[in-house]
Amino acid sequence: MVKPVMISMCEIKNDEPVIVGTRVELQLLTTLKCNLRCSYCVLGVGDILNSQKHASYTVDQLKAFIGTHLAGKEIYISLYGGEPTLNTRFILELMDKLPLSRFNLQTNGTLLDRVPEKILARLSNVMVSLDGGKEVTDGYRGGGVYDKVMRNVEKVRHNLSGTLTARVTWWSGETSFEELDELTRTFDYLYFQFAQDEGAYGPESVEKKKQVLSRLVERFFLGREFYPVVPLMGTVRNKVLPSRMYESAAGLSQCRVSTNLLNIMPDGKIYPCPDMMYLPELLQGDVVANWVRKSPLQPHPDMPCEGCSAFHFCRRNCMKNMHLAYVKGNDNWKKNVTEPTCDLIRFMGEEVDRYHPDLWFAKAPLSYRNKIAGAEVYEYCEVMP
C-alpha cells in the first residue's frame, strides 16, 4: 500500500502558480482494479494495483477542489485506471456534474463494448492500449486480447463523436513497422511510448526499434496521405513551431507533469506522474483535504538535458526517467531505460531532420499544417514517446 505523507501548510508556497497556463488536465484514476494483468504494468510497483477499488471522494468534493484551486482554468478530464470502464457509474456522474469539461478515456479496450452510449457520445478521444500486433499484444496481455479489442473498436465506432487513438507501449524489439502501420488504418491516430522497463533495451532491441523508426519517418514524409503518428507529428511541430511547446507546457516536459497535469488517485491523493504514485515524497495534493502545491517534478541541476542535441524538441521527454536516473541516482534505470530511450529520441529527431521538416511543412496542404500545429489529441497523450 502507498504510505501516507504529511505535507505541512508552510511547505505549500502560495506565491507560485500550481498550474502553468490556462488549461489543466485532471487524470482521474477512477479505479485501480483491472481485468488484465499486463506483464509490465507500472501500477504493480509499490503494491498499487488493485489497492483502491473505486473512487472514494465524491464528485462534489472534486468540484469544490476545482472551484478553490483551478477557478478560471479550462478543465479537461482523462479517465484512467486500472481499467476505468470498471467504474462507469462514477464516469456518468462526472459527465453530469461537469458539463463544460472535455473527456478522454484510456482503456485496455476489452470492455469497451459495455460502455454506455451516453459516455461514448461525450468522449473527445478514446485511447486504446495495445503493444503492436496480435502476437506481441497477446504475449503481454493474454491470449485473444488483440482480436477482442479490435472487435470492440468496430462495435463502438458509430457511437463515438470523438477520435480513436491506438496507444502502443513499445516494449518488444519484434514489434514491426507493418504492425504499427496497420494500426493507422484502424485508428484515427497512433501514439507509441517507449516502454519503461529495464528489460526492453538490449542492443539488438534498440537497433530493431531504430529500423522501425526510420521506416515510420520515411512513411510520414513521403506517403501520399497524412500519417497520423503522434510522436512524429509532435516532433515536427516542436521543430517547426517551437512556440507551441511554450503555449502547451511552458517549454518544459511535453508530458505536462511539471506544468498542467494532476493525477488524482481513487482516494483523492494527487501526484504529478501516474507512474510514480508509489513515491510518497511526490504527493502533490489531496482532493478531500482540498489542498494542492506546485508539481515537485521540475528540472533539476543534475539532469543533463540542456546539453543534449535533442533538447530543442524533446524538452526532457519523460520526467520519470530523468528523476529516477539523475535525482534518485538509480544507475540501473539510467543505464537500462533512460539512456537508451534518450538515444532513440535523438535518433528519431535526426531521422526527421533528414527530410527537412521546415520545407515539408511550408509546402504541406493546409489540413496537414493544421493537424501538425494544433491537433486536439496532443492534449490527451504525451506527444513525445
Sequence and secondary structure as in RCSB ss.txt:
>XXXX:A:sequence
MVKPVMISMCEIKNDEPVIVGTRVELQLLTTLKCNLRCSYCVLGVGDILNSQKHASYTVDQLKAFIGTHLAGKEI
YISLYGGEPTLNTRFILELMDKLPLSRFNLQTNGTLLDRVPEKILARLSNVMVSLDGGKEVTDGYRGGGVYDKVM
RNVEKVRHNLSGTLTARVTWWSGETSFEELDELTRTFDYLYFQFAQDEGAYGPESVEKKKQVLSRLVERFFLGRE
FYPVVPLMGTVRNKVLPSRMYESAAGLSQCRVSTNLLNIMPDGKIYPCPDMMYLPELLQGDVVANWVRKSPLQPH
PDMPCEGCSAFHFCRRNCMKNMHLAYVKGNDNWKKNVTEPTCDLIRFMGEEVDRYHPDLWFAKAPLSYRNKIAGA
EVYEYCEVMP
>XXXX:A:secstr
        GGGS TTS SS SSEEEEEEE  S  S   TT GGGGGG TTSS S  S HHHHHHHHHHHSTTSEE
EEEEESS GGGGHHHHHHHHHH TT EEEEEE STTGGGS HHHHHHEEEEEEEE SSHHHHHHHH TTHHHHHH
HHHHHHGGG SSEEEEEEEE  TT  HHHHHHHHHHSSEEEEEE   TTS  HHHHHHHHHHHHHHHHHHHHSSS
   BHHHHHHHHHHH THHHHHHHTTS TT TTTTEEEE TTSEEES TT TT GGG  EETTTTEE   S    
TT  GGGSTTHHHHTTS HHHHIIIIIS  HHHIIIIIHHHHHHHHHHHHHHHTT HHHHHHHS HHHHHHHHH 
GGGGGS S  
